[in-house]
Amino acid sequence: MPGEKPHGVARVISKRGFCSRSIAENLVREGRVSLRGKIVRDPDTPAYEDDEIMVDGTPVEAAQKFYFAMNKPRGIVTTASDEKGRKTVMDLFREQYAKMFPGKPVPHISPVGRLDAASEGLLLFTNDTQWADDVLSSADHLKIYRVQVKGHPTADDLAKMEKGFNVPPRVFGESEEFMHAERAVFHSEGEKNCWLEITLSEGKNREIRRMLAHLGYEVMRLMRIQFDNFTLNDLKPGEIRAIQV
């Protein structure tokens, strides 16, 4: 197709919302996938967006696109499954979807990015992989967090976060990482702790916790309240709602 770049057939299957990429790769290796009428066994076999692809003789059509928001509670892990047996966001999503749409099959869907187990708040879900990639890769899609901190950071500390600084690596032997906040301001203050509002444009691992730890402050709670144009509003912990993009 002129001007179009092919992708691996497993990726195209995943982008159509048929299943996850890892499952698609297994289907290909098992010889259950045909591309333009021929069985392929290499998940990276080049395929175009509108190619004829079948799994077990059934056409893989582009699925209806779904977009949801969840208020992720603390203690829930952002994975499809957990080796420690902890509840995952996908377990919670399936429960909530079944309540909202009794009898309907749960769509193949994945979280957009992640929140660590100790964090809470707004988490987006979709089966539109192109949209998810765009949201995660663009610096224009800001993320806003409310962060409860033990103690009271100074105005100078917040200015340092906005300017940015190198943070020690999480794993010994790796390089330092430069991190910064687009905006770091006080939201409210208590006697022994305070709430900050911090805006990020990047998605580095545990970025807020590591920046504040480097400045000598412990994070007590971390809640994402906005991602791009989407906000928590009145969504209760554990609940989901459909969103328009």
C-alpha positions as CSV (number, residue, x, y, z in Angstrom):
1,M,0.0,0.0,0.0
2,P,1.7,3.2,-1.1
3,G,3.1,5.3,1.7
4,E,1.8,2.9,4.4
5,K,4.3,1.2,6.7
6,P,3.7,-2.5,7.5
7,H,3.8,-3.8,11.1
8,G,4.2,-7.3,12.4
9,V,1.1,-9.4,11.9
10,A,0.7,-10.0,15.7
11,R,0.7,-6.2,16.3
12,V,-1.9,-5.7,13.6
13,I,-4.1,-8.3,15.2
14,S,-3.7,-6.6,18.6
15,K,-4.4,-3.2,17.1
16,R,-7.7,-4.5,15.7
17,G,-8.7,-5.2,19.3
18,F,-8.9,-9.0,18.8
19,C,-6.6,-9.9,21.7
20,S,-3.4,-8.7,23.4
21,R,-0.2,-8.7,21.4
22,S,1.4,-11.5,23.5
23,I,-1.7,-13.7,22.8
24,A,-1.6,-12.8,19.1
25,E,2.1,-13.8,19.0
26,N,1.3,-17.2,20.4
27,L,-1.6,-17.7,18.0
28,V,0.8,-17.0,15.1
29,R,3.5,-19.4,16.4
30,E,0.8,-22.1,16.8
31,G,0.0,-21.8,13.1
32,R,-3.6,-20.5,13.7
33,V,-3.2,-17.3,11.8
34,S,-3.4,-16.8,8.0
35,L,-2.3,-13.6,6.3
36,R,-3.7,-13.0,2.8
37,G,-4.8,-16.6,2.6
38,K,-1.5,-18.2,3.8
39,I,-0.6,-19.5,7.2
40,V,2.2,-17.5,8.9
41,R,4.2,-18.6,11.9
42,D,6.4,-15.5,12.5
43,P,4.7,-12.8,14.6
44,D,6.8,-10.2,12.9
45,T,5.6,-11.1,9.4
46,P,4.9,-7.7,7.7
47,A,1.2,-6.9,7.5
48,Y,-0.8,-3.8,6.5
49,E,-3.7,-2.3,8.4
50,D,-6.3,-3.5,5.9
51,D,-4.8,-6.9,5.1
52,E,-7.0,-10.0,5.2
53,I,-6.1,-11.8,8.5
54,M,-7.8,-14.8,9.9
55,V,-7.5,-16.7,13.2
56,D,-8.8,-20.3,13.0
57,G,-10.5,-19.4,9.7
58,T,-12.4,-16.5,11.3
59,P,-11.7,-13.0,9.9
60,V,-10.1,-10.6,12.4
61,E,-12.1,-7.4,12.0
62,A,-11.4,-4.1,13.6
63,A,-13.3,-4.1,16.9
64,Q,-15.6,-1.4,18.2
65,K,-13.5,1.1,20.0
66,F,-14.0,1.4,23.8
67,Y,-12.8,4.1,26.1
68,F,-13.2,4.1,29.9
69,A,-12.0,5.8,33.0
70,M,-11.5,4.2,36.4
71,N,-10.8,5.6,39.9
72,K,-8.2,3.1,40.8
73,P,-8.1,2.3,44.6
74,R,-4.9,1.9,46.5
75,G,-3.5,-1.6,46.6
76,I,-4.7,-2.6,43.2
77,V,-1.9,-3.5,40.7
78,T,-1.9,-2.2,37.1
79,T,-1.3,-5.5,35.4
80,A,-3.3,-8.1,33.6
81,S,-2.4,-10.8,36.2
82,D,-0.2,-10.8,39.3
83,E,2.2,-13.5,40.3
84,K,1.6,-12.7,44.0
85,G,-2.2,-13.2,43.6
86,R,-3.0,-9.6,44.2
87,K,-6.2,-8.1,42.7
88,T,-5.5,-6.3,39.4
89,V,-7.1,-3.4,37.6
90,M,-8.4,-5.9,35.0
91,D,-10.1,-7.9,37.7
92,L,-11.8,-4.8,38.9
93,F,-12.7,-3.6,35.4
94,R,-14.4,-6.9,34.6
95,E,-16.4,-6.7,37.8
96,Q,-17.5,-3.2,37.2
97,Y,-18.3,-3.8,33.5
98,A,-20.5,-6.8,34.4
99,K,-22.5,-4.6,36.7
100,M,-22.9,-1.8,34.1
101,F,-23.7,-4.1,31.2
102,P,-25.1,-7.4,32.5
103,G,-24.8,-10.3,30.1
104,K,-22.5,-8.4,27.7
105,P,-19.0,-9.9,27.0
106,V,-16.2,-7.8,28.4
107,P,-14.2,-6.2,25.6
108,H,-10.5,-6.9,25.2
109,I,-9.2,-3.7,26.8
110,S,-6.0,-2.5,28.5
111,P,-5.0,0.3,30.8
112,V,-3.3,3.4,29.2
113,G,0.0,3.6,31.1
114,R,0.0,2.6,34.8
115,L,-0.3,3.7,38.4
116,D,1.8,1.8,40.9
117,A,0.0,-0.2,43.6
118,A,0.3,2.4,46.3
119,S,-1.1,5.2,44.0
120,E,-4.7,5.9,43.3
121,G,-7.0,7.9,41.0
122,L,-7.6,8.3,37.3
123,L,-6.7,5.4,35.1
124,L,-7.8,5.2,31.4
125,F,-8.6,2.0,29.5
126,T,-9.1,1.4,25.8
127,N,-8.7,-1.1,23.0
128,D,-7.7,1.7,20.6
129,T,-3.9,1.1,20.7
130,Q,-3.1,4.0,18.4
131,W,-5.0,6.5,20.6
132,A,-3.3,5.0,23.7
133,D,0.2,5.4,22.0
134,D,-0.6,9.0,21.1
135,V,-1.7,9.9,24.6
136,L,1.3,8.3,26.2
137,S,3.9,9.7,23.8
138,S,2.8,13.3,23.6
139,A,4.1,15.9,26.1
140,D,0.9,17.9,25.5
141,H,-1.1,15.3,27.4
142,L,-0.4,16.5,31.0
143,K,-1.1,14.5,34.1
144,I,-2.2,16.3,37.4
145,Y,-1.7,14.7,40.8
146,R,-2.7,15.6,44.4
147,V,0.0,14.4,46.7
148,Q,-0.1,14.3,50.5
149,V,3.4,14.7,51.9
150,K,4.7,14.3,55.4
151,G,6.1,17.6,56.5
152,H,6.0,20.9,54.7
153,P,8.2,21.4,51.5
154,T,9.4,24.9,51.1
155,A,8.7,27.2,48.1
156,D,12.3,26.6,47.1
157,D,11.8,22.8,47.1
158,L,8.8,23.3,44.7
159,A,10.8,25.6,42.5
160,K,13.6,22.9,42.3
161,M,11.0,20.4,41.2
162,E,9.8,22.7,38.4
163,K,13.4,23.4,37.3
164,G,14.3,19.8,37.5
165,F,17.3,17.8,38.9
166,N,19.0,14.4,38.6
167,V,17.5,11.7,40.8
168,P,19.4,8.6,41.9
169,P,18.6,5.3,40.0
170,R,16.2,2.8,41.5
171,V,18.5,0.0,40.6
172,F,22.2,0.1,41.6
173,G,24.5,0.6,38.7
174,E,22.1,2.4,36.5
175,S,22.4,6.1,35.6
176,E,20.8,9.0,37.3
177,E,17.6,10.3,35.7
178,F,16.7,14.0,35.1
179,M,13.2,14.6,36.3
180,H,11.0,17.7,36.6
181,A,7.5,18.8,37.2
182,E,5.7,21.2,34.8
183,R,4.1,22.7,37.9
184,A,4.4,22.1,41.7
185,V,2.2,24.2,44.0
186,F,0.7,23.9,47.5
187,H,-3.0,22.8,47.6
188,S,-3.7,22.7,51.3
189,E,-1.7,22.5,54.5
190,G,-2.1,20.7,57.8
191,E,-0.2,20.7,61.1
192,K,2.2,17.8,60.2
193,N,1.6,17.3,56.5
194,C,0.4,19.1,53.4
195,W,-1.2,18.4,50.0
196,L,0.6,19.4,46.8
197,E,-0.7,19.6,43.3
198,I,1.9,18.4,40.8
199,T,1.6,18.4,37.0
200,L,3.8,16.1,34.9
201,S,4.4,15.8,31.2
202,E,6.5,12.7,31.3
203,G,5.8,9.2,32.6
204,K,9.0,8.1,34.3
205,N,8.8,5.3,36.9
206,R,7.6,6.6,40.3
207,E,8.7,10.1,39.2
208,I,6.9,12.2,41.9
209,R,7.9,9.8,44.8
210,R,11.5,9.8,43.7
211,M,11.7,13.6,43.3
212,L,10.2,14.2,46.7
213,A,12.3,11.5,48.4
214,H,15.4,13.1,46.9
215,L,14.3,16.4,48.6
216,G,13.7,14.5,51.9
217,Y,9.9,14.2,51.9
218,E,7.8,11.0,52.3
219,V,4.7,10.6,50.1
220,M,1.7,9.5,52.2
221,R,-0.9,9.5,49.4
222,L,-0.6,10.0,45.7
223,M,-3.8,10.5,43.6
224,R,-4.0,11.3,39.9
225,I,-6.9,13.6,39.3
226,Q,-6.5,14.5,35.7
227,F,-5.0,12.9,32.5
228,D,-5.1,15.0,29.4
229,N,-8.7,16.4,29.3
230,F,-10.2,13.7,31.5
231,T,-10.8,14.2,35.2
232,L,-12.0,12.1,38.1
233,N,-15.0,14.3,38.9
234,D,-17.3,12.3,41.1
235,L,-16.1,8.9,40.1
236,K,-15.9,6.8,43.3
237,P,-12.9,4.5,44.1
238,G,-13.2,1.3,42.1
239,E,-15.9,2.6,39.7
240,I,-15.6,2.9,35.9
241,R,-17.4,5.1,33.4
242,A,-17.4,5.3,29.6
243,I,-15.6,8.5,28.2
244,Q,-15.8,10.3,24.8
245,V,-12.5,11.0,23.0
